[in-house]
Amino acid sequence: MIRTEALNPAQQDVLDLLGAPPDQRPSFDPHLRRQLHDDLEEALAPLTDFLPADDTLFVGKRQLTQVLGCQTRYLAELDDEFAWSIPLARGTLTHRTIELSVHWRGEDTPLAMVDEIIAKAELGEDTMARWIQGLDEAERAELRSEVSNRVTAFLECWPPLKREWRPSMEAPVRVEVAGGRIVLSGKVDLVLGRAAGNVAGKVLVDLKTGRLAAAHRDDLRYYALLDTIRIGTPPRLVATYYLDQGRFTPEPVTVAMLESTIARIVDAVRRIVDIRYRGAAPTLQPGPGCRWCSRLELCDDGSAFVRQDDEAHDLP
């Protein structure tokens, strides 16, 4: 067992934030699950009248953020074929390595665990396996380095994940409405704990690098809603953890939060239906997401925003 005095200050901060005595954990109405699902159903089901026959609309956190921001980017990326890249793969491989660390025997050397995870991924039969197999030595080294850096940051700043905390990486959550014609889904980076009846005990964590962003908070609220509808008891806490800063941005889960998240989802899905199926003109809204937009070079407004943002933050 890990003794708290053996933890560094950053690890102790995490432990202090995540822990809560049983008498300080909130309880919720057992009918909340049904109420939230009914609210989503009532608002979203009529929108299926505008979907093509037998079509299903899949919505995740990325689509919600994009359509509530730059709708031009949202539509443009609908046509982009998915392709693995180092920025995309490093997140998935980091999560797998952190999960492996819970069960790893011997010294938790990040590179050894990363090499094990990459080797297993390469032996698969999916698109990631084929992508890794096609990397040259420089690209492979870059992938290995970036994943190792993130795993090292996690192991330095987090207390070792105990099995009794029930840690789970990339835990899937999914809610269907309108007879399955609208599907809301996602994957939570890290889930700890569990509910005890109607008493909240679970913590949802997203692991990030870089600057704080309001969208990160919205992502976790979205996950909290889906998880509440799935099991009936909300998480106790959601938190974004910035690995390169060793910083938490936590938020307790409340009924008001979940209800406001439903309003955000309904607004976003209506906009998706309007611009994809009802002929509405998409809006153009430059913002932080421009940096990763596949159409950046063709967008004067987006390019100007990125240049100004770089100058404001003294980036080369």
N, C-alpha and C positions, 0 to 999 in steps of 0.2 A: 504494500500500500504506500502511496506517495504521501509523505508528511509535508504539511503546508510550509514548514520552515525551510524546506529544501527548494521551494519555488523562488524564481526571481520575481522582482516587482511586477513585471508585465504579466507573468503567469498568475500571480496572486490577484491582480486586478480582474482578470478573466474569471477566476474562481469566485471572487466576491460578487461579481455582477451576475453570474449565472445561477448562483446558489440562492435558495429561499427556503426558510423553515416552513413546514407544512401549514402552520397557522397563519402564514402570511401569503398563502396562495389563494387567488380568487376562485369562487365557484360561480357557475352559470346555470341559467334556466335550461332544463333538459329539453325543452321544446324549441330552443334557439335554432337548432339545426334545420328543423322543418320550416321555421319562419323565414330564415335566410334563403333557403332553396325556393320557397314559394315566391318570395320577392323577386328573385332572379327569373323564375319561370314567368311570372306575370308580365314583367317588363320585356323579356327577350323573345318569348314565344311568338308574338305577333310579327316579329321581324322575319320569321321564316317564310312568310307569304311572298317575300321578295327574292328568296333563294331559288336557284334552278331546281327543278324536280329531282328528288333523291340526292341532292347535294348536302354535304355537311360542312359547316363553317368551323374551322379549328382556330382557336385564339389562345395565344400565350402572352407572357409578360412583354416580350419584345414588340409584338403587334400592338398591344395596348399603348405602350409608350410612343411608338412611331406615329400611330394614327392620331394621337392627341397632341403630337408635335408637327412634324413635317409630313403631310400626307403625300406629297410628291415623292419623297423618299420611300414611304411605305409602298406605294404602287410600283415604283421602279424595282424594288427588291423582291416583289412577288414573282417577277420574271427571271430573277437570277437563280441559276442552278446551284444547289448547295455544293460547296467544295471545302475540304479540310484545309486549314492553314495552321501555322504555328500558334497564332493568338487563339484560335478556336480549340486546338488540340491541347494546349497547355492547361486550360481549365479542367477539362475532363481528366487528363492524366494526373494533375495535381490532386484532385478529389480522390481518385483511385489510390494514389500513394498514401494520402493521409488515412484513408480507411485501412490500408494494409498495415500502417504503423500501429494500429490498435492491437493487432495480432502478431506483429513481428517479434521474433525471438532474437535475443542478443542486442547489441548496440544499435540504436536507431540512427544509423548513418544515412542521411538523405539520399546520397548518390546511389548507394547500394539498392535502396528501395525503389528509386526512380528507374534504375536499369532493369530491375525485375518487372516493373509495371510496363515499361516500354517493350520489353521482350515479349511479354504475354500479349500485349496489344498487337504486336506485329505478327503473331502466330494465328490471329483470328481470321475470320472469313468475311468481315464486313468492310465498309468503305474506309474506315480508319486504318485497318491493317494494310490495305492496298496502298494507301497514301504513305504510310510509314515505310513500306517496302521500297517506294520510289524516291525516298529522300537521298540526297547525296551526303557526303560525310560532313560538310559544313552545316547543312541544314539539320542533320541529326544532332550535331554538337550543340547547335543553337537551341533546339527543342529540349535536349537533356539539361542544358544550363538553365533555361527559363523555368522549367518545371522544378528543378532542384532548388533554385532560389526561392520559389514560393513555398515549397515544402519546408525548407530550412527556416524561413520566416515564421511559418506556423508552429513548428516544433520549438522554436526559441521563445515564442510569445504565449503559447497555450500550455496549460498543464497537460500531462499525458491523459489521453481520453480513456477513462476506465470503462470496462465492459458493462458495469452496473448502470452506467449513464445511458446505455442503449444507443450509442452513436450510430448514425446512419448517414451515408453520403449520397448525394444526388437522389434523394427520396422522391419518387413520383407522386404527384397529386393530380386529381382529375375530377371534374364535375360535368355532367351532361344535363342539358335542359332541352325542352321542346322535343321530347322523344328521341334525344340523341342527335338532333340536327344542328345544335350548337354545342361545341365541346370546349371547355376551359381547362387548360392543363399546364403543368410546369414541373420542374425538378428543383427541390430545395438543396442547396449546397451541403448543409450540415443540420441534422436534427438530433437533439439531445433530450432525454427524459421521456415521460409519458404522462397522460392524464390519469387521475385516480377517480373514476366515476365522473361526477360533474365538477371536480376540482382540477383546475389547470395545473399542469406540471411540465409541459413540453416547451422547449425553446427552439426557434428556427433561426438559423444563422446563414447569412450570405457572406462569402469571402471575396473581397475585392482588393484591387490595387488602384492607385491614382487618387484623383480628387473626389471629395464628397459630392453626391448628386442627389437631388430630390427623387429622381427615378428609382434609386436604390431603395429608398424607404417605401415607395409605392409598390415595388416588386414584392417586398416582404409582406406588406399588407394583403396583397393579392394571394400569396401563398397561405397566409393565416386564414383568409376566408375559405379557400378551397379545403384546407385541412379541417376547419370547423364543420363545414357541411359534410365532409367525409366521415368524421368520427363523432361529431356532436358536441365536443368540448373544445373551446378555443385553446390555442397555445397560450402559455403564460406571458411569453416575451418573444419579440422578434428583434434581431440586431444585425446590423451590417458590421463586419470586422474588416478593417483596412490593414492588410498584411504589412505593407511597407511603412505604415505609421504606428502599428501596434495600438490601434485606436478602435474602440467600440462606439457605435451610435445606436443605443438600445431604445426600445419603445414598448411599454406594456400594451397588451391586447385588450381592447374594450369593445363593448357592443357598438358604441358610436363609431369606432374605427371601422368595424366590419360593415356597418350600414353605409358609411361614406365610400367604402371600397366598392360596394354594389353599385352606387350611383356612378362612380368612375367607369366601371366595366360597362354599364348600360350605355353611357354616353359614348364610349369608344366603339362598342359594337354597332350602335346606330350609325356612327360615322363610317365605319367599314362598309356597312350595307349601302349607305347612301352613295359612296364613291365607287364601289365595285359593281353594284347591281341597279342603282337608281339614276345613274348619269350625273351625279353631282360633280362639280369641278373640284379637284384636290387643291388644298392650300399649300403654299410654300412658306416654310418657317425655319430660317437658319437657326442653328443652335449647336450645342456640344456634339450632337450626333453626326453633324456634317463631316467630322473628321474621319468617320468610318463609312461614309456613304459611297456606294459603288459609282455614283454619278457625280462625284465631287468635281472632277476636272471639267465637266460640262455645265456646271452651275456657278454663275458669277456671284450670286448672293452667298452661297455656301463657301466658296473660296475666299471671299472677302471676310466672312465671319472667322474662318480659321486663321487667316493672317492676323486679324485684329486680336484674336484670342492668344495667339502665340506671342505677339508683341506685349500684351498685357501681363503675361506670365514669364516674360523674358526667355522664351524658348527659341532655339536657333531655327 
